[in-house]
């Protein structure tokens, strides 16, 4: 595989797999290279929530477009992907947060998303295990859940059916100027190289405006029916401008197996995968404050993963200004599963030189110019709204 390729995608997580699929669908000779295998890294560590998010118009455009693309292939997804339209309940603890429910409903309606406002009684009927006294929620029925590693494998299989190739395990040590150097000393060549390495993207481009953000997840034993929707609190809004390094939020997902995923935590400047027991405890107490009975459930596994965070909460998708051969598909933080398909669409359109379905400009790496670097003193990262 040392010959020339149209596109080399570095990274076989769900974003890299989606990029390979989209490029191969445009007839581009595509090679995917990964140090481990398919669906590792943040893909293996993530929840798998296909969610519309509205922190900014650009974020809503990207998540909404991706939801449409996921819906378009939903019937093709194999059973192991565990795709289900569970819907999201954005839970409001008080009347202040109910005002945010109404704001979100207006924004989502303008984007063509169906929503439903639940009052306190309707919320209690929809999710009986939530604590009494909550003000209500916004229900977004089009949101879905899936199992990310299986989804990544499916997307890459589709790419390979279109003649894409996979080289793994094989570690990339350098990528620039149309050349990819491997740790065995061999070299690969391509017209375009796609850096889809998530939080590891800075290995090849240290100047990228990306910081690692570690998160914890816990999964329980099987308790079918304990929760029915993806449940996310709206309480982060009261501290949305915080720059605190560590934070937790209530975020719970029912799995098709009957298991329950509990999140989420956010932590800068943690470089290893060890468990921060203090932060994990805070995360679980936050979950229990919304679902009092969840503390009685049996946990079977806890793990961590690393999100790739950017200062404006938008990913880096598109050409790298300082090397015409490089294209980025990274910086998705907690939305890489959702936005993988739209990211692949944008990357393939850029490489093929055609107009994408949504405007590419908000996600272009060039928006940061030359002044931002990855050290914490030169970058201001606000509180992430979702993980």
C-alpha positions in Angstrom: 0.0 0.0 0.0 2.9 2.3 -0.5 1.6 3.7 -3.8 -0.3 6.9 -4.4 -3.8 7.5 -3.1 -6.3 10.3 -3.6 -7.0 10.4 0.1 -5.4 9.0 3.2 -7.5 9.2 6.4 -5.6 9.0 9.6 -7.9 7.5 12.3 -10.5 4.8 12.1 -12.8 6.1 14.8 -16.3 7.0 13.8 -15.3 10.4 12.3 -12.5 8.8 10.2 -14.8 6.0 9.1 -17.4 8.6 8.0 -14.8 10.6 6.1 -13.6 7.4 4.3 -17.1 6.4 3.4 -17.9 9.8 2.0 -14.7 10.1 0.1 -15.0 6.6 -1.4 -18.6 7.4 -2.4 -17.2 10.2 -4.5 -14.9 7.8 -6.3 -11.8 8.9 -4.5 -9.1 6.2 -3.9 -9.1 6.2 -0.1 -6.9 4.5 2.5 -7.6 4.5 6.2 -4.6 4.1 8.6 -5.0 3.5 12.3 -2.6 2.5 15.1 -5.0 0.1 16.7 -8.2 -0.8 14.8 -11.7 0.4 14.0 -13.8 2.3 16.5 -11.2 2.9 19.2 -10.3 6.1 21.1 -13.2 8.5 21.8 -15.5 6.4 19.7 -15.2 3.4 22.1 -15.5 5.7 25.1 -18.5 7.7 24.1 -22.2 7.5 24.9 -23.6 7.4 21.3 -26.2 10.1 21.5 -27.4 11.4 18.1 -28.6 14.8 19.4 -29.5 18.2 17.9 -27.6 20.9 19.8 -28.1 24.7 19.6 -25.2 26.4 21.4 -24.7 28.3 18.2 -26.4 28.4 14.7 -23.4 26.5 13.3 -23.6 23.8 15.9 -27.3 23.4 15.2 -26.7 23.2 11.4 -24.1 20.5 11.8 -26.0 18.4 14.3 -29.2 18.7 12.4 -27.6 17.8 9.1 -26.0 14.8 10.7 -29.3 13.7 12.2 -30.8 13.8 8.7 -27.9 11.6 7.4 -28.3 9.1 10.2 -32.0 8.9 9.6 -31.3 8.3 5.9 -29.3 5.1 6.7 -31.2 4.0 9.8 -32.9 1.1 7.9 -29.5 -0.2 6.8 -27.9 -0.2 10.2 -27.3 -3.8 11.5 -28.7 -4.9 14.8 -25.4 -4.6 16.6 -25.4 -0.8 16.0 -28.4 -0.7 18.4 -29.9 2.4 16.8 -33.0 3.5 18.6 -34.9 6.8 18.4 -35.3 7.2 22.2 -35.7 10.9 22.1 -34.1 13.4 24.5 -35.6 15.0 27.5 -34.0 18.3 28.4 -34.9 18.4 32.0 -35.8 21.7 33.7 -35.3 21.8 37.5 -37.1 25.2 38.0 -39.0 28.0 36.3 -35.8 29.7 35.1 -34.8 26.6 33.2 -38.4 26.3 31.8 -37.7 29.6 30.1 -34.8 27.9 28.4 -37.1 25.0 27.4 -39.3 27.6 25.6 -36.3 29.2 23.9 -35.0 25.9 22.7 -38.4 25.0 21.4 -38.5 28.1 19.3 -35.0 27.6 17.9 -35.6 23.9 17.1 -38.9 24.7 15.4 -37.1 27.2 13.1 -34.7 24.4 12.2 -37.6 22.0 11.4 -37.3 19.9 14.5 -40.4 18.5 16.2 -40.4 19.1 20.0 -42.9 18.8 22.9 -42.9 20.8 26.1 -43.7 18.7 29.1 -45.0 20.2 32.3 -44.2 18.7 35.7 -47.0 16.1 35.6 -46.2 15.0 32.0 -42.5 14.7 32.9 -43.3 12.5 35.9 -45.5 10.3 33.7 -42.8 10.0 31.0 -40.0 9.2 33.5 -41.4 8.0 36.8 -38.0 7.5 38.4 -37.1 11.2 38.2 -37.3 13.1 41.5 -40.6 14.8 42.3 -40.7 18.6 41.9 -39.0 19.1 38.6 -40.5 21.9 36.5 -40.8 20.1 33.2 -38.8 19.3 30.1 -38.4 19.7 26.4 -38.8 16.4 24.5 -37.0 16.0 21.2 -38.3 12.7 19.7 -36.0 12.6 16.7 -32.9 12.2 18.9 -31.5 8.7 18.9 -28.9 6.5 20.6 -26.5 3.9 19.1 -23.5 1.8 20.0 -20.5 3.8 18.5 -17.9 1.1 17.9 -20.4 -0.9 15.9 -21.5 2.1 14.0 -17.9 3.0 13.1 -17.3 -0.6 11.9 -20.4 -0.4 9.7 -19.4 2.9 8.1 -15.9 1.6 7.4 -17.3 -1.6 5.9 -19.4 0.6 3.6 -16.3 2.5 2.6 -14.5 -0.7 1.9 -17.4 -1.9 -0.2 -16.6 1.2 -2.3 -13.0 0.1 -2.6 -11.5 2.0 0.3 -8.6 0.2 2.0 -7.7 -0.2 5.7 -4.1 -0.4 7.1 -4.2 -1.3 10.7 -2.6 -1.7 13.1 -0.1 0.8 11.8 1.1 3.9 13.6 1.6 7.2 11.7 4.6 9.2 12.9 4.3 12.2 10.6 1.9 13.6 8.0 2.6 16.6 5.9 3.0 17.8 2.3 1.1 14.8 0.8 3.3 12.3 2.7 2.4 9.9 5.6 5.4 8.3 7.4 4.8 5.1 9.3 6.6 3.7 12.3 8.0 0.8 10.2 9.9 3.3 8.1 7.6 3.1 5.1 5.8 6.1 3.4 2.5 6.6 1.9 1.5 9.4 -0.6 -1.8 11.1 -1.3 -3.2 14.2 -2.8 -5.0 14.9 0.4 -4.4 13.7 4.0 -7.3 13.8 6.5 -6.4 14.2 10.2 -9.3 12.5 12.0 -7.3 11.7 15.2 -9.6 13.4 17.7 -7.7 14.4 20.8 -4.5 13.0 19.3 -4.6 15.4 16.3 -2.0 17.6 17.8 0.6 14.9 17.5 1.0 15.9 13.9 0.0 19.6 14.3 0.9 20.8 17.8 -0.3 24.3 17.0 -3.9 23.2 16.6 -6.4 25.0 18.9 -7.3 21.7 20.7 -7.1 20.6 24.3 -7.8 17.2 25.6 -10.8 17.0 27.9 -11.2 13.8 29.9 -14.6 12.4 30.8 -15.9 9.5 32.8 -18.8 7.1 32.0 -20.3 4.3 34.1 -22.5 1.5 32.9 -24.9 -0.5 35.1 -26.2 -4.0 35.0 -29.5 -4.6 33.1 -32.5 -2.7 34.4 -35.1 -2.5 31.5 -37.5 0.3 31.8 -35.7 2.3 34.6 -35.4 5.2 32.1 -36.9 5.5 28.7 -35.3 8.6 27.1 -31.9 10.1 27.0 -32.0 12.5 30.0 -30.0 15.7 30.1 -30.2 18.5 32.6 -30.5 22.1 31.6 -28.8 23.3 34.8 -25.4 23.8 33.1 -26.9 27.1 31.8 -26.5 28.8 35.1 -22.7 28.4 34.9 -22.3 28.4 31.2 -19.5 31.1 31.3 -17.5 29.2 33.9 -13.9 28.3 33.0 -13.5 25.8 35.9 -11.4 22.9 34.8 -13.6 20.2 36.4 -17.4 19.9 36.1 -20.2 17.3 36.1 -23.7 17.2 34.7 -26.6 14.9 34.7 -26.7 12.9 31.5 -28.2 9.3 31.5 -28.8 7.0 28.6 -30.9 3.8 28.4 -29.2 1.1 26.3 -31.1 -1.5 24.2 -29.6 -4.1 26.5 -31.4 -2.6 29.5 -28.2 -1.2 30.8 -27.9 2.4 31.7 -25.0 4.7 30.9 -24.3 7.5 33.4 -22.4 10.6 32.6 -20.9 13.1 32.4 -17.8 14.7 33.7 -15.4 17.2 32.0 -11.8 17.6 33.0 -9.0 19.5 31.4 -5.3 18.8 31.7 -5.7 15.1 32.6 -3.3 13.2 30.4 -3.9 9.6 31.5 -6.9 7.3 31.6 -7.0 6.7 35.3 -10.2 7.2 37.2 -10.6 10.5 39.2 -12.6 9.0 42.0 -13.6 12.4 43.5 -14.9 13.6 40.1 -16.6 10.3 39.5 -18.3 10.5 42.9 -19.5 14.0 42.1 -20.9 12.8 38.8 -22.8 10.0 40.4 -24.2 12.3 43.1 -25.4 14.6 40.4 -27.2 11.7 38.7 -28.7 10.6 41.9 -30.0 14.1 42.6 -32.2 13.7 39.5 -32.8 9.9 39.7 -32.8 9.0 43.4 -33.1 5.3 42.7 -30.1 5.1 40.5 -27.8 4.7 43.4 -29.3 1.3 44.1 -28.4 0.0 40.7 -25.3 -2.3 40.3 -22.4 -0.7 38.4 -20.4 -3.1 36.3 -17.8 -0.9 34.6 -16.3 2.6 34.7 -14.0 4.1 32.1 -12.6 7.4 30.8 -12.0 8.9 27.4 -10.6 12.0 25.9 -12.6 14.6 23.9 -10.9 17.0 21.6 -12.1 20.5 22.7 -11.9 23.8 20.8 -12.4 27.3 22.2 -15.6 27.9 20.3 -17.1 24.4 20.7 -17.1 23.9 17.0 -15.0 21.2 15.2 -12.2 21.9 12.8 -13.3 20.6 9.5 -11.6 21.5 6.2 -8.2 22.5 4.8 -5.3 23.4 7.0 -4.1 26.8 5.8 -0.4 26.1 6.1 -0.4 22.8 4.2 -2.6 22.4 1.1 -2.4 18.6 1.4 -3.9 18.5 4.9 -7.6 18.4 5.8 -8.8 18.4 9.4 -11.8 16.4 10.8 -11.3 16.8 14.5 -12.2 19.0 17.5 -15.7 17.6 18.0 -15.5 17.3 21.8 -18.7 15.5 22.9 -20.5 15.6 19.5 -18.3 13.4 17.3 -20.7 10.5 17.2 -23.6 12.8 16.2 -21.7 14.9 13.7 -19.5 12.2 12.1 -21.7 11.8 9.0 -22.0 15.6 8.3 -18.2 15.9 8.9 -17.5 13.2 6.3 -19.8 15.0 3.9 -18.0 18.3 4.3 -14.6 16.7 4.0 -15.5 14.8 0.9 -17.1 17.8 -0.7 -14.1 20.0 0.0 -11.7 17.4 -1.5 -13.9 16.8 -4.5 -14.3 20.5 -5.0 -18.1 20.6 -4.9 -20.6 22.6 -2.8 -21.6 20.9 0.4 -25.2 20.7 1.7 -24.5 23.1 4.6 -22.1 26.0 4.7 -18.5 24.9 5.5 -17.2 28.3 6.7 -18.1 28.1 10.4 -16.0 25.0 10.8 -12.9 25.9 8.8 -9.6 25.8 10.7 -8.6 29.1 9.2 -11.1 30.9 11.5 -8.6 30.8 14.3 -5.8 32.5 12.3 -2.2 32.4 13.6 -2.8 33.6 17.2 -4.2 30.6 19.0 -2.1 27.8 20.4 -2.9 24.8 22.5 -1.3 25.9 25.8 -3.9 26.9 28.5 -2.5 30.4 28.9 -3.3 31.4 25.3 -6.7 29.8 25.0 -10.0 30.4 26.8 -12.2 27.4 26.9 -15.7 28.0 28.3 -17.9 25.3 29.9 -19.0 22.6 27.4 -22.7 22.4 27.2 -22.9 18.7 26.4 -20.8 15.6 26.5 
